[in-house]
Amino acid sequence: MENQGFAQTQQTVTLDAVVEQQAYTLPDNVFAEKVVSVEHFTDWLFRFRITRPRSFRFRSGEFVMIGLPGSTKPVFRAYSIASPAWDEEIEFYSIKVEGGPLTEHLQKIQPGDTVLMRKKSTGTLVLDALSPGKRLFLLSTGTGIAPFASIIRDPETYEKFDSIIVTHTCRTAAELQYGFDLMDRTQNDPLVGELTTGKLFHFTSTTQEDSPNKGRITQLIEDGSFFSAMGIDGFDPQSDRIMLCGSKAMLTDLKEILDARGFDEGANNRPSSYVVERAFVD
Ligand code: A2P
């Protein structure tokens, strides 16, 4: 009897282990894609590109849920797609969170590894959620620049707006690197490069380190230094359109500023003068 009991216990443990290590059964709503490239910017920021499934359709600026295989219940997190709708690959820009259920593992991915991606994308930072306008302001902090990396590489953006101004505020200059590389890539892009001439502008500021523009974007808007740096008078709610992406606190403060200046928040089913999305992984 004792022996039998022992054998049973052993079997249970082994079975549990097998179940845990079993290959993840891919549900119908998830793609399994290969990592194409990974680039680390700082100890806490990296970007990676994955293969794009032929059937995957999204609008520039949307987000999608991604996860990693290796467990029976993978953790999925929302990530803005940082590449345009026409690109053959899909790019993401991420922070690395110590002990973060997904980013702890995601930061270690290498080319050839598998990333899971849910098939349905969604989001409000899309051109369809804005009414027609002349200037498009894309205001971001930290990894909140990711959806704008998609939007500024979409030819439709240049058809709809005369000028596109991307602002990126981070604590330190090192964290601005992704944005500088993005501008460079976009200006040299075979599809949209020429469209950006005289139309695409980049404004950066840092909050914890000295730089030509020091301060939060909220402060630089309120004291007017953002507008003087861009050589413009200020926001015009009649013809300016704005997208916001950053931390919850940044969004709350900017919304207040925009509402006070006569802007109105739009949505997919009710386009208006500005739209908002939280930079998710934090
Ligand atoms: P600060 O350094 O003054 O907090 P985070 O990494 O926390 O998301 O911050 C990214 C950038 O967003 C930082 O430069 C930070 O400035 C700025 N930030 C944080 N909170 C706000 C806010 N309420 N309004 C505007 N910018 C903010």
Boltz pocket constraint, residues with backbone or C-beta under 6 A from the ligand:
constraints:
  - pocket:
      binder: B
      contacts: [[A, 141], [A, 142], [A, 169], [A, 170], [A, 171], [A, 205], [A, 206], [A, 207], [A, 208], [A, 216], [A, 217], [A, 218], [A, 246], [A, 247], [A, 249], [A, 250], [A, 251], [A, 253], [A, 254]]
      max_distance: 6.0
